Amino acid sequence: MSLRTRLVWLTGSWILIILIFFNIFIYYYTFKKTTSEEDRLLWNKAQIILRNPDIHNPRNWSRPDLLQEFGAEDTLIRIIGASGRIRAQLSSNEELSAYPAVYRTGYQSTVVNDFDSRKLFIQVPIISENTGTQIGLLELGKELDFISSVLDILVTGLTITTISIILFSIIAAVFYTRVIIRPLRQLLETMRAIRSSGDFVLLDPKYTSKKDELGRLGQTFNEMILFLQDTDQKQKQFVADASHELRTPLTVIESYASLLKRWGGNDPAVREEAIEAIHSESARLKSLITSLLKLAEVEREELMNCSDVELIPLVKQAAEQMEHAFQRQIELFCPDEEERPIVLCADREKLKQLLIILIDNAFKYSKEPVKIDISRVRHHVQLQIIDRGMGIPKDELPHLFERFYRVDKARGRGTGGTGLGLSIAKQIVTQHRGTIHIDSKIGVGTTVTIGFQQQK
């Protein structure tokens, strides 16, 4: 059963259930109100009859004219003695007269429902004016044919109304479910088109411009498609760039290996040049593959091993290691850690990898000492790595975090760069919910600013 059919049946069923309960309530409410009104009239009439002093004297019950003045159409009036025998009776309806007389010692109100009629009976004790005890029972009956007619008309009206509402609701449900289902069908058709063609297809704006839940569903679907499209393009670009970067050193190695095979045996200079080139390109290839593996590892967030890390000792450790490795000077400016340590919730190894990448970049493109500045900005920690190198053109800054991007291709290869370092750094900062920004001026130098939220 389709969703549209289920919605139609569900809507019709709920409306039917509501109407049944509503009709039952209306029927019994009308019956109760009309019966209560007739009951009240009979009780008032009984009180009027009991005001007659002759009613309270059993000797008068045999008088034919005792109840004549109280007679009415479709009404029964009778007096039942203590023995249960009818002592006086006035009736204009044979069915009321046929109702069995029952003597009771209290007040009673009864509605009798037959197949074709309804009757109302009330019983009121007759009290002796001399002894104050009950000496008989006054019973009044009323044929409720008018109320039965009204209820029959009510039932007919409610039945017709219920059938009409059900038919109308089903017709309306068919139309409004078509309106509801149309965007879902379009979504389904779009997904099938994407599956069959492999192309990224967006929903038509008429299904995404609405402000309801279906409109937001369409907007979310389009956003997901755009994200997947962007991811797919980046993946294809990454594969193309990686293939290109891997092909270059392999081509060089293959060329020099062929040269070595042909001429290296007799020419020491050619042999030395080929061996040096093969070694250099092999090292570069190894570095590129290592960077690719690091990038893939960094992008797997589940490998994050977060703990409380004191930033200043970690920066000092990384700076000392880089100074010894490159025989370069690093100037470190930081607040007094004894006063208030700077603690981050971070992965220690990845944070250290971030520092090494940025310090290594600063060393590559600057001959002057590199400056590292740590400061507190409200609830955040700001880390700046500053070099006094050649600088980066302004139009190149937005592309620095792209994979395999190098400001100067030749210079990048000359310094051993792969174009992946800043991509890895950006990914590490993002995983730690931080920010990274690069400012640079030609001939002045470059400043990399990183912001982290400080652990409370």
N, C-alpha and C positions, 0 to 999 in steps of 0.2 A: 504494500500500500504506500503510495507516494505521500510526501510531506503535506502537499496541498489537500489531498483527500483526508488525511488524519486531522488537519486543522479544521476542515469543514465539519467532519463528524464530531470532533471535540466541541466545537462552538455550538452546533445544534444540540448536542446532548446536554451541555451545561444549561443552555437556555430552556430546554424542555424540563430539566429537573427543577430549575428555579420557578418556571411557570406552574408546575404541578404543586409545589409547596405554596406558591402564592395563591393558586386557585383554592386549595384546601383551606387556607387561612381565610380567604374571602367568604367561602361558603359557610364555614362554621361561625365566623364572626357575624355574618348576616343572620344566620339561623338563631344564634344566641341573642342578638339584639332584638329581633322581632318576637321571639318567644318570651324574652324577659319583659317586653312591653305588654304582651297579652297576659302574662302572669301577674304583672303589677295591677292591671285592670281588674282581674278576677279577685285579687286580694282586697282591692278597694270596694268592690261590689260585695264581698263577704262581710266587710266591716259595716257597710250600709245595712245589709240584711240583719246582722246581729244587733243593730241599734233598736230593732223592733222588739218591744218587751214580750210580745206573744211568742217569739221564737224560743225564749228561755223557759216556757211553761209547757211540759209534755202534753198537757190536756188539750192544747191548741193545735197540736201537730196533725190531728185528723181533719182539721177544717180545710175544705177545698180551696178557699180563697186566701189561704195563709201566704202562699208564695206567688200569687197571680201578678201582683204589681211589679215583681222583679224579673219577670220572664223576658227573654230576648231570642232572636233567631240563632239557631245552631248552638243553643246553650242548655246545659243541664243543671238543675238545682234540686238537691234532695237532702233530707234529714235522715240519718242512720241512728237508730237507737242503740243502747248499750248492749242489746242482745244480738246486734248485727243485722236486724231486720229493718227494711226501709219503712220509715214512718210517714214520710211526706215526699212527694216528688213532682217536679214540673220540668218537662223536657219538650223540645221542639225538634229533636233528632233521635231517631231510633238507634243509631249506632252508639250514641252516648248513653242511652238508657240501658243498652245491653252490657255496658261495662259493669263487672261484678262489684257489689258493695262490700267494702271491708272496713270494719270499725277499728279506729286507732285512737290512741290517747294523746296524740300530739299533733303538731302542725305538719302537713305533708304537701309537696308539690311534685307532680309526676307528668312526664311527657310520654305518651304512648305512640309508637311508630308502627303503623300497619303498612301493608304493601301499597295501598292506594290513598292513605290519609294519615294525618297526624292529629292527636287529641291531647289536650292539656287538662289536668285535673288538680284541684287543690282541696285540702281538707282542713277544717278549722274546728276545734273543740267548742261545744256549746256548754257554757258554765251556768249552773243554777244560781239565781240571784239570792236565794235564801241560804243555801248550804255552802256555796262557793266551790262545789265539786262538779266534775264533768258529768253531764246527764245525756249527752248525745254528740253527734258529729255532723257538721254542716259540710256538704260536698258540692263543689261547683265544677262543671266541665265545659269545655269550649272546643268546638271543631275548628282546626287550623287549616282549612282548605285554602284560604287566601294565602297564607304563608307558604303552603306547599306549592301553590301556583307560582308565587314569586320566586321560590327556590328553583323550581323547574326552569323558569325563564332565565334565572341567573346561571344555572348549569349549562343551558344551551348557549347563552352568550359567552360564557367563559370557554366552552369547548370550541366555538367558532373562532374566538379571539386567539386561543392557543394554537390552533391549526394554522391560522393566518400568520401569526408571529413566527412559527417554526418555518413555514414556507418562505417567508420574507427573509428570515435570518439565514437560511441555507443559500438563497439567491445572493444575498449581500455578502455572505462568507465566500462564495465562489468568486465574486468580483474583488473583494479586498485581499483575499489570499493570492489572487493573480498579481495584484500590485506588490504584495510582500515577496512572493516567490520570484518575480521577474529579476530583481538584482541577484538573487542567489543562483538562478539559472544562468545568468550572464557570467557570474563568477565561475560556475562549473564549466561553462563552455570555454571561458578564457583559460582555465587550468588545463582543460583537455587540449586546447590549441598549443599551449606551451609544451605539454608532454609530447604531442605528435610532431611539432615542428622544431622544437628545441630553441625557439626564439623567445625572448622576453616580451610579453604583451601586457599592456596596461588596460585597466577597465575604462570604459567610456566615462567622461566627466559627468554625464547626467546621472550616473549611479554613485558618484563619489561627492557630488556637490551638496547633497542633502545633509541636514544637521541631526538626523536621527541615528539609531544604532546601525542600520544598514549602510547609511552613508559613511559612518566612521569605519565600519568593516571594510568597505571599498577603499577608503583612504589608507587604512592599514595594509591592505593587500597591495596597493600600488607602491606604498613605501617599502614593503618587503621586496617587491619585484625590482625596484630601483636599487635597493641595497644589494640584492643578489646579482643584479646586472653589473653594479660597480665592483663587487667582489670578483665576479667572473672576469671582468676586464683587467682588474689588478692581477689576478692569477695568471691570465694569459700573458700580460706584460711581464710579470715576474719570470714566467717560464722562458719567454723570448729573451729577456735580458740575461737570465742565468745561462741560457744556451749560448748566447753571444759571448758572455764573459768567459765561459768554460772553453768555448771553441778557440778563442784567441791564443791562450797559452798552449793548448794542444796543437794548434797549427804551427806555432813557433817550434815546439819540441819536435814535431814530425819533420819540419823543414831542416832543422839542424841535424836531426838523426840521419836524414837522407844525405845531407852534405858530409857528415862524418863518415858515412858508409862509403861514399864515392871517393872523397879526397883526403879524409882525415888520416888514413894510414901512411901517406907519404909526406904530408905537410903538417908539421907540429903546430904551426900558427893557426891553421884551420881547425885542427883537433882541439886546441886550447879554447878557441873562440866558441866552438860548438858545445864543448863540455860546460863552459861557463854559462852559456845561454840556456842550455837544457836545465842546469841546476837552478838558475834564477827563475825560469818559468815554472819549474816543478815546485819551488818554494811558494811562488805566487799562487799556483793552482791549489796547493795545500792550504794556504791562508784563505783563499776564496771558499773552499769547501768547508773549512772550519767555521768561517763566518756564516755560511748558509745553515750549518747545523746549529750554531748558536741562535740564529734568528728563529729557526723552527722550534728550538727548545724554549726560547723566551715567549713565543706566542702561545705556548701551552700553559695556561694560567693555573692548571691544577698542580703544576710543579712548584708553585709558590710555597715557600716555607717561612711564613711570617713569624716574627718574634720582636720583642723590644730591643732595639738597636740604638746604642749611643753613637750619634753621628760624628762628633768631633774626633774621638779616638779612631774611628773607621777611616775618616778622611786623612788623618795623620799617617796611618799605616799605609794607605794606598799611595800617598804623596812620597813617603820615604822609599817605598819599593820602586816607584817610577824614577825618582832621583838617582837611585843606585843603578837601575837598569840602563838609563840613558845618559847618566853623568850630566844631568841638567839641574838647574836650581828652581825650586818652587817656593813662592812666598805665601804663607798661610796666615790669614787674619780671621780670628774667631773670638767670640766672647769667652769669659772665664768659665770653664766647665765646672769648676768647684762651686761657683755661685749657684748655678742652676743648670744641670746637664740637659742637653738636647736629645730627647728620646723619640725615635720614630718606630711605628709598627711596620716593619719591612722585612724583606728577604735579604739577609746580610750579604750573601754571595752575589746576588743580582745587583744590589746597590754598589758593591765593590766593583763589579764588572762595568757598571755605568760610569763610575769615576775614572776607571782605567781608560775607557773608550774616549772620554772627553779630554783627559789629560794627554793621551797619546795624540789626538788630533791637534791640540794646542802645541805640542812639541814639534809636530811635522811641519807646521806652517809658521813657526816663529823661532827666531834665534835668541830672543830675550827671555829672561825668567818669566815663568807662568805664575799668575796670581790667583789664589783661591780665597774667596771671601765668604764667610758664614755669618748670617745675622738672623735675628728674630723679627718677624713682622706680625704683630698681634698673636694669633694662635697658629701662625704658619712659620716655617723655617725657609729661609732663602739661601740658596747656594749658588755662587757665581764663580765661573772659571774664565779668567781673563788672559788673553795673550796679546802681545804687541807686534803681531805679524803683519802680513801684507793686506789682510782684510778680504772681504767678500763683496762683490757687486750687489747692489740693492735688489736688482731684478732676479738674482739667483737665490735670495733668502727663502722665498716660499717653497722652493723645491729641495731644500737641503735634507729633509727627512724622507724623501722618496728613495726607494731601493735602487742601488747601483748608480745613483746620481752623483756626479762629480763636477765641481765647478770648472776644473780644467782637466780634461781627460788625460792628456799627456803628463801633467804634473801629478795626477792621482796615481798613475802607474809608476811614475818615477819614485814616489814616496811609499809605494807598496800598498796604497789604499784600494779597497774593493768597492767602496760606495755603499757598504752595508752598516757601517759603524753607527751612524746617526739614526738609521732605521731601528737598530737594536736598542739604542739609547731611548728613543721615543717610546718604543714598546714597553720598556722597563718602567719608565716614568708613568705611562698610562696605567699599567697594572697596579702601581702604587697610588693611583688617584691623585697624581701630581700634575704639575704644568712645566713645560720647557719652552724656552723662547731664546732666539738668537738675534743679537744686534751686532752689526759690523759696519765699519767704514774703511774704505780703501786707504791704505797707508797708515792707518791708526791702529787697527787691531779688531779682535772679535771678542764678544762677551756672551757666554752661554749662561742663562739664568734659569734655575730650577726651583720650583716651589713644592714643599711637602707640608702636609698637615701634621702639627706636632702632637705627640701622644700626651694626653692629659694625665 
